């Protein structure tokens, strides 16, 4: 299982929706409960965020490779989870 790194901003409505979908997916599929997901709020940890190449939030990285940036869907998040499990 590969770790997921998610960049967010507290004021971002797309980030809030993504977090809700992430919780829904974990409830729907117990295999997602074991995922290693680290969240970085770019306003709280700008020194960490500045080391990564992205513009929009939410942004997801798996093994330091950007797998999604910007407005997500539940399906996109499911795909991210599945990629991390592979």
N, CA, C and O atoms as a MOPAC input file, in Angstrom:
PM7 MOZYME 1SCF
protein

 N      0.84100 1    -1.17700 1     0.00000 1
 C      0.00000 1     0.00000 1     0.00000 1
 C      0.88800 1     1.24200 1     0.00000 1
 O      1.83300 1     1.35000 1     0.78100 1
 N      0.56500 1     2.17100 1    -0.88800 1
 C      1.36400 1     3.38700 1    -1.01800 1
 C      0.70300 1     4.53500 1    -0.24500 1
 O     -0.52300 1     4.63700 1    -0.22200 1
 N      1.50900 1     5.40000 1     0.38800 1
 C      0.93500 1     6.53100 1     1.11800 1
 C      0.37200 1     7.59800 1     0.17300 1
 O      0.88500 1     7.81900 1    -0.92400 1
 N     -0.68900 1     8.24400 1     0.63200 1
 C     -1.32800 1     9.33800 1    -0.10100 1
 C     -1.01400 1    10.63400 1     0.64600 1
 O     -1.12500 1    10.70200 1     1.87000 1
 N     -0.62700 1    11.64000 1    -0.09700 1
 C     -0.40900 1    12.97100 1     0.46200 1
 C     -1.42800 1    13.90000 1    -0.17800 1
 O     -1.47700 1    14.03500 1    -1.40100 1
 N     -2.24000 1    14.53700 1     0.65400 1
 C     -3.30900 1    15.41600 1     0.16400 1
 C     -3.03900 1    16.84100 1     0.62200 1
 O     -2.80800 1    17.09100 1     1.80500 1
 N     -3.07100 1    17.77600 1    -0.33000 1
 C     -2.92200 1    19.19300 1    -0.01000 1
 C     -4.28500 1    19.84700 1    -0.03200 1
 O     -5.06600 1    19.65100 1    -0.96400 1
 N     -4.56700 1    20.62300 1     0.99500 1
 C     -5.86800 1    21.26400 1     1.16000 1
 C     -5.68400 1    22.71000 1     1.60900 1
 O     -4.57300 1    23.17900 1     1.85200 1
 N     -6.81000 1    23.38600 1     1.70800 1
 C     -6.90400 1    24.69300 1     2.37100 1
 C     -8.20900 1    24.66600 1     3.15400 1
 O     -9.23800 1    24.23000 1     2.63700 1
 N     -8.17000 1    25.12500 1     4.38200 1
 C     -9.34900 1    25.09300 1     5.23500 1
 C    -10.56200 1    25.78600 1     4.64200 1
 O    -11.69500 1    25.38000 1     4.89700 1
 N    -10.33800 1    26.81800 1     3.86300 1
 C    -11.44600 1    27.59200 1     3.30100 1
 C    -11.94600 1    27.05700 1     1.95600 1
 O    -12.86200 1    27.63300 1     1.36900 1
 N    -11.36900 1    25.98500 1     1.47100 1
 C    -11.69200 1    25.46300 1     0.13900 1
 C    -12.92100 1    24.55100 1     0.18700 1
 O    -12.88200 1    23.50100 1     0.82900 1
 N    -14.01200 1    24.93900 1    -0.48300 1
 C    -15.20400 1    24.08800 1    -0.47400 1
 C    -14.98500 1    22.75400 1    -1.19100 1
 O    -15.60000 1    21.75200 1    -0.82600 1
 N    -14.13000 1    22.73100 1    -2.19300 1
 C    -13.84700 1    21.47900 1    -2.90800 1
 C    -13.07600 1    20.51100 1    -2.00300 1
 O    -13.26100 1    19.29700 1    -2.08100 1
 N    -12.22600 1    21.05300 1    -1.15900 1
 C    -11.48800 1    20.22000 1    -0.20900 1
 C    -12.44500 1    19.61200 1     0.81200 1
 O    -12.33100 1    18.43600 1     1.15600 1
 N    -13.38100 1    20.41600 1     1.29000 1
 C    -14.35400 1    19.91000 1     2.26500 1
 C    -15.19600 1    18.79300 1     1.66100 1
 O    -15.47200 1    17.79000 1     2.31800 1
 N    -15.59900 1    18.96900 1     0.41800 1
 C    -16.39500 1    17.93400 1    -0.26200 1
 C    -15.54200 1    16.67500 1    -0.47700 1
 O    -16.02900 1    15.55600 1    -0.31100 1
 N    -14.28400 1    16.86200 1    -0.84200 1
 C    -13.38600 1    15.71900 1    -1.03600 1
 C    -13.22100 1    14.93700 1     0.26700 1
 O    -13.23500 1    13.70600 1     0.25800 1
 N    -13.06800 1    15.63700 1     1.37200 1
 C    -12.92400 1    14.96500 1     2.66500 1
 C    -14.17900 1    14.16800 1     3.00800 1
 O    -14.09000 1    13.06200 1     3.54000 1
 N    -15.34000 1    14.72800 1     2.70500 1
 C    -16.60100 1    14.01600 1     2.95600 1
 C    -16.67900 1    12.76000 1     2.09200 1
 O    -17.07700 1    11.69900 1     2.57400 1
 N    -16.30500 1    12.87300 1     0.83000 1
 C    -16.31700 1    11.69900 1    -0.05100 1
 C    -15.31900 1    10.64500 1     0.42800 1
 O    -15.59400 1     9.44700 1     0.35200 1
 N    -14.17700 1    11.08200 1     0.91400 1
 C    -13.18800 1    10.14100 1     1.42100 1
 C    -13.77400 1     9.33300 1     2.57500 1
 O    -13.57700 1     8.12000 1     2.64700 1
 N    -14.48500 1     9.99200 1     3.46800 1
 C    -15.11400 1     9.29400 1     4.58900 1
 C    -16.21300 1     8.35200 1     4.10300 1
 O    -16.34100 1     7.23500 1     4.60500 1
 N    -17.00700 1     8.79900 1     3.12800 1
 C    -18.04800 1     7.93500 1     2.55400 1
 C    -17.43600 1     6.66700 1     1.96000 1
 O    -17.92500 1     5.56000 1     2.18500 1
 N    -16.36800 1     6.84800 1     1.20500 1
 C    -15.71900 1     5.70400 1     0.56600 1
 C    -15.16600 1     4.72100 1     1.59500 1
 O    -15.22600 1     3.50800 1     1.39000 1
 N    -14.63300 1     5.23400 1     2.69200 1
 C    -14.12200 1     4.35600 1     3.74800 1
 C    -15.25300 1     3.55400 1     4.38800 1
 O    -15.06700 1     2.39200 1     4.75000 1
 N    -16.42100 1     4.17400 1     4.52600 1
 C    -17.57500 1     3.46800 1     5.09100 1
 C    -18.11200 1     2.42500 1     4.11900 1
 O    -18.57500 1     1.36200 1     4.53400 1
 N    -18.04900 1     2.73000 1     2.82700 1
 C    -18.55300 1     1.81900 1     1.80500 1
 C    -17.62800 1     0.62900 1     1.56700 1
 O    -18.08700 1    -0.46200 1     1.23000 1
 N    -16.33100 1     0.84000 1     1.74300 1
 C    -15.37200 1    -0.21400 1     1.43500 1
 C    -14.29900 1    -0.26900 1     2.52600 1
 O    -13.40800 1     0.58000 1     2.56300 1
 N    -14.38100 1    -1.26200 1     3.41200 1
 C    -13.44300 1    -1.34500 1     4.53200 1
 C    -11.97200 1    -1.44400 1     4.12200 1
 O    -11.09700 1    -1.13300 1     4.93000 1
 N    -11.67700 1    -1.86600 1     2.89700 1
 C    -10.26500 1    -1.96100 1     2.50500 1
 C     -9.60900 1    -0.58000 1     2.45500 1
 O     -8.38300 1    -0.48100 1     2.50600 1
 N    -10.40000 1     0.47300 1     2.35700 1
 C     -9.85400 1     1.82800 1     2.33900 1
 C     -9.48400 1     2.33300 1     3.73700 1
 O     -8.77000 1     3.32700 1     3.86800 1
 N     -9.96400 1     1.65800 1     4.77100 1
 C     -9.69600 1     2.11100 1     6.13800 1
 C     -8.21100 1     2.07300 1     6.47500 1
 O     -7.74800 1     2.86000 1     7.30100 1
 N     -7.46200 1     1.17700 1     5.85400 1
 C     -6.04200 1     1.04300 1     6.14400 1
 C     -5.14100 1     1.97900 1     5.36400 1
 O     -3.92100 1     1.92900 1     5.52100 1
 N     -5.71100 1     2.82800 1     4.53100 1
 C     -4.88800 1     3.73700 1     3.72600 1
 C     -4.13200 1     4.72300 1     4.61000 1
 O     -4.65300 1     5.21900 1     5.60900 1
 N     -2.90800 1     4.99000 1     4.22200 1
 C     -2.06100 1     5.96200 1     4.91300 1
 C     -2.23200 1     7.29700 1     4.18900 1
 O     -1.63300 1     7.52300 1     3.13800 1
 N     -3.05400 1     8.18000 1     4.76100 1
 C     -3.35200 1     9.46500 1     4.13700 1
 C     -2.85300 1    10.58500 1     5.04000 1
 O     -3.30800 1    10.73500 1     6.17400 1
 N     -1.91300 1    11.36900 1     4.52000 1
 C     -1.42700 1    12.54700 1     5.23200 1
 C     -2.02200 1    13.77600 1     4.57600 1
 O     -2.04100 1    13.89000 1     3.35000 1
 N     -2.50800 1    14.69900 1     5.39800 1
 C     -3.09900 1    15.92200 1     4.86300 1
 C     -2.26500 1    17.12700 1     5.27800 1
 O     -1.89100 1    17.28700 1     6.44000 1
 N     -1.99000 1    17.95800 1     4.29500 1
 C     -1.22200 1    19.18500 1     4.51600 1
 C     -2.10300 1    20.36600 1     4.14600 1
 O     -2.51900 1    20.49800 1     2.99500 1
 N     -2.39000 1    21.22500 1     5.11800 1
 C     -3.09300 1    22.47300 1     4.83100 1
 C     -2.02200 1    23.48000 1     4.43900 1
 O     -1.15400 1    23.81300 1     5.24600 1
 N     -2.07900 1    23.96300 1     3.20700 1
 C     -0.98800 1    24.82500 1     2.72700 1
 C     -0.89400 1    26.14000 1     3.47900 1
 O      0.15700 1    26.78200 1     3.45900 1
 N     -1.96900 1    26.55900 1     4.14400 1
 C     -1.90300 1    27.78100 1     4.95000 1
 C     -1.24000 1    27.53400 1     6.30100 1
 O     -0.66300 1    28.44700 1     6.89100 1
 N     -1.32500 1    26.30700 1     6.78600 1
 C     -0.74700 1    25.95600 1     8.07800 1
 C      0.69500 1    25.48700 1     7.93400 1
 O      1.52800 1    25.74400 1     8.80300 1
 N      0.98800 1    24.79100 1     6.82200 1
 C      2.33100 1    24.25500 1     6.59600 1
 C      2.88600 1    24.70500 1     5.23700 1
 O      3.16500 1    23.86900 1     4.37800 1
 N      3.04600 1    26.01400 1     5.04000 1
 C      3.50400 1    26.50300 1     3.73700 1
 C      4.90200 1    26.00800 1     3.35700 1
 O      5.20500 1    25.87900 1     2.17100 1
 N      5.75400 1    25.72900 1     4.34100 1
 C      7.10900 1    25.26200 1     4.01400 1
 C      7.06700 1    23.86600 1     3.39100 1
 O      7.89500 1    23.55400 1     2.53600 1
 N      6.13100 1    23.03300 1     3.79800 1
 C      5.97400 1    21.70500 1     3.19600 1
 C      5.32100 1    21.84800 1     1.82000 1
 O      5.78300 1    21.25600 1     0.84400 1
 N      4.25100 1    22.63200 1     1.74900 1
 C      3.51400 1    22.80200 1     0.49300 1
 C      4.39300 1    23.37100 1    -0.61400 1
 O      4.23900 1    23.00400 1    -1.77900 1
 N      5.30800 1    24.26000 1    -0.25900 1
 C      6.14800 1    24.90300 1    -1.28000 1
 C      7.11400 1    23.92700 1    -1.95500 1
 O      7.69200 1    24.25600 1    -2.99100 1
 N      7.29500 1    22.75300 1    -1.39600 1
 C      8.20400 1    21.75700 1    -1.97400 1
 C      7.54200 1    20.93300 1    -3.08100 1
 O      8.20500 1    20.14200 1    -3.75100 1
 N      6.24100 1    21.11900 1    -3.26900 1
 C      5.49300 1    20.33000 1    -4.25400 1
 C      4.97400 1    21.22300 1    -5.36600 1
 O      4.66200 1    22.39400 1    -5.14900 1
 N      4.88700 1    20.65100 1    -6.56200 1
 C      4.45000 1    21.38700 1    -7.74500 1
 C      2.94600 1    21.18800 1    -7.96500 1
 O      2.51700 1    20.17700 1    -8.52000 1
 N      2.16400 1    22.15900 1    -7.52300 1
 C      0.72000 1    22.15700 1    -7.76000 1
 C      0.21800 1    23.58500 1    -7.62500 1
 O      0.90400 1    24.44800 1    -7.07700 1
 N     -0.98400 1    23.82400 1    -8.13100 1
 C     -1.55900 1    25.16200 1    -8.07500 1
 C     -2.90800 1    25.15300 1    -7.36300 1
 O     -3.19400 1    26.03300 1    -6.55200 1
 N     -3.74000 1    24.14800 1    -7.67100 1
 C     -5.08600 1    24.06600 1    -7.11200 1
 C     -5.16100 1    23.03100 1    -6.00500 1
 O     -4.38400 1    22.07600 1    -5.97300 1
 N     -6.10900 1    23.23300 1    -5.09600 1
 C     -6.41000 1    22.23300 1    -4.07600 1
 C     -7.85300 1    21.78200 1    -4.25700 1
 O     -8.67600 1    22.54900 1    -4.75500 1
 N     -8.17200 1    20.56700 1    -3.86800 1
 C     -7.27300 1    19.58100 1    -3.31100 1
 C     -6.36200 1    18.97200 1    -4.37400 1
 O     -6.72900 1    18.84200 1    -5.54200 1
 N     -5.17600 1    18.60700 1    -3.93200 1
 C     -4.22000 1    17.90500 1    -4.78500 1
 C     -3.76400 1    16.66100 1    -4.04000 1
 O     -3.51600 1    16.69000 1    -2.83400 1
 N     -3.66000 1    15.56800 1    -4.78500 1
 C     -3.23800 1    14.28400 1    -4.21700 1
 C     -1.94900 1    13.82300 1    -4.88400 1
 O     -1.79900 1    13.89700 1    -6.10400 1
 N     -1.01900 1    13.34400 1    -4.05200 1
 C      0.21500 1    12.72800 1    -4.52600 1
 C      0.28600 1    11.29700 1    -3.98100 1
 O     -0.08000 1    11.04300 1    -2.83300 1
 N      0.75400 1    10.38100 1    -4.80400 1
 C      1.06600 1     9.02400 1    -4.36800 1
 C      2.50900 1     8.77200 1    -4.77600 1
 O      2.86000 1     8.90200 1    -5.94900 1
 N      3.34400 1     8.41000 1    -3.80800 1
 C      4.77500 1     8.21700 1    -4.06900 1
 C      5.39700 1     9.43800 1    -4.75400 1
 O      6.16600 1     9.30500 1    -5.70600 1
 N      5.05500 1    10.61300 1    -4.26000 1
 C      5.55600 1    11.88900 1    -4.79100 1
 C      5.18700 1    12.14600 1    -6.24700 1
 O      5.80400 1    12.98600 1    -6.90100 1
 N      4.19300 1    11.43700 1    -6.76000 1
 C      3.68200 1    11.67200 1    -8.11400 1
 C      2.28000 1    12.24400 1    -7.99700 1
 O      1.41300 1    11.66100 1    -7.34500 1
 N      2.06200 1    13.39200 1    -8.63300 1
 C      0.74600 1    14.01600 1    -8.57800 1
 C     -0.24500 1    13.15900 1    -9.36500 1
 O     -0.04600 1    12.88600 1   -10.54900 1
 N     -1.32200 1    12.73700 1    -8.68200 1
 C     -2.32400 1    11.89900 1    -9.34100 1
 C     -3.64300 1    12.64000 1    -9.56300 1
 O     -4.48600 1    12.19100 1   -10.34000 1
 N     -3.81900 1    13.76500 1    -8.88700 1
 C     -5.00800 1    14.59500 1    -9.15100 1
 C     -4.78800 1    15.98100 1    -8.57100 1
 O     -4.19800 1    16.14900 1    -7.50400 1
 N     -5.28600 1    16.97500 1    -9.31500 1
 C     -5.22300 1    18.37100 1    -8.86600 1
 C     -6.51600 1    19.06700 1    -9.25400 1
 O     -6.94400 1    19.00400 1   -10.40700 1
 N     -7.13300 1    19.72800 1    -8.29300 1
 C     -8.32700 1    20.51100 1    -8.58600 1
 C     -9.60500 1    19.82700 1    -8.14700 1
 O     -9.59400 1    18.92400 1    -7.31000 1
 N    -10.71400 1    20.27700 1    -8.73000 1
 C    -12.03600 1    19.81100 1    -8.33400 1
 C    -12.15700 1    18.29900 1    -8.51800 1
 O    -12.01500 1    17.79400 1    -9.63200 1
 N    -12.42100 1    17.57400 1    -7.42300 1
 C    -12.53500 1    16.11600 1    -7.52700 1
 C    -13.99400 1    15.66800 1    -7.65500 1
 O    -14.92900 1    16.45600 1    -7.50800 1
 N    -14.14400 1    14.40500 1    -7.92800 1
 C    -15.43700 1    13.73600 1    -7.84200 1
 C    -15.22800 1    12.53100 1    -6.93100 1
 O    -14.09500 1    12.16200 1    -6.62300 1
 N    -16.30400 1    11.94100 1    -6.51500 1
 C    -16.18900 1    10.74500 1    -5.69200 1
 C    -15.47200 1     9.63800 1    -6.46900 1
 O    -14.67900 1     8.88600 1    -5.90200 1
 N    -15.75800 1     9.54500 1    -7.76700 1
 C    -15.10200 1     8.55100 1    -8.61700 1
 C    -13.60500 1     8.77300 1    -8.72400 1
 O    -12.83300 1     7.81400 1    -8.72700 1
 N    -13.19000 1    10.01800 1    -8.81200 1
 C    -11.75800 1    10.33500 1    -8.87500 1
 C    -11.07800 1     9.91600 1    -7.57500 1
 O     -9.98900 1     9.34200 1    -7.59700 1
 N    -11.71400 1    10.19800 1    -6.45700 1
 C    -11.12300 1     9.83200 1    -5.17000 1
 C    -11.05200 1     8.31500 1    -5.03300 1
 O    -10.07100 1     7.78700 1    -4.50900 1
 N    -12.07600 1     7.61300 1    -5.49600 1
 C    -12.04300 1     6.14500 1    -5.48000 1
 C    -10.84500 1     5.63700 1    -6.28400 1
 O    -10.15100 1     4.71400 1    -5.86000 1
 N    -10.61200 1     6.24100 1    -7.43600 1
 C     -9.48300 1     5.83600 1    -8.27900 1
 C     -8.15500 1     6.10600 1    -7.56500 1
 O     -7.23200 1     5.29600 1    -7.65500 1
 N     -8.05000 1     7.21800 1    -6.86800 1
 C     -6.85100 1     7.53300 1    -6.09800 1
 C     -6.63300 1     6.45800 1    -5.03300 1
 O     -5.52200 1     5.95500 1    -4.86700 1
 N     -7.68900 1     6.11400 1    -4.32400 1
 C     -7.60600 1     5.07900 1    -3.28900 1
 C     -7.15500 1     3.75000 1    -3.89500 1
 O     -6.28900 1     3.07100 1    -3.34300 1
 N     -7.74500 1     3.38600 1    -5.03200 1
 C     -7.38800 1     2.12200 1    -5.67800 1
 C     -5.93300 1     2.12100 1    -6.13900 1
 O     -5.25000 1     1.10200 1    -6.03900 1
 N     -5.46200 1     3.25200 1    -6.64300 1
 C     -4.06400 1     3.36800 1    -7.05900 1
 C     -3.13200 1     3.16900 1    -5.86800 1
 O     -2.09000 1     2.52600 1    -5.99000 1
 N     -3.50900 1     3.71900 1    -4.72200 1
 C     -2.68300 1     3.58300 1    -3.52400 1
 C     -2.63700 1     2.13600 1    -3.03600 1
 O     -1.63900 1     1.70700 1    -2.45600 1
 N     -3.70200 1     1.39100 1    -3.26600 1
 C     -3.76600 1     0.00500 1    -2.80900 1
 C     -2.95600 1    -0.91800 1    -3.71100 1
 O     -2.43000 1    -1.92500 1    -3.23800 1
 N     -2.84400 1    -0.60100 1    -4.99500 1
 C     -2.13300 1    -1.47100 1    -5.95400 1
 C     -0.71000 1    -1.75900 1    -5.55100 1
 O      0.00000 1    -2.47200 1    -6.26000 1

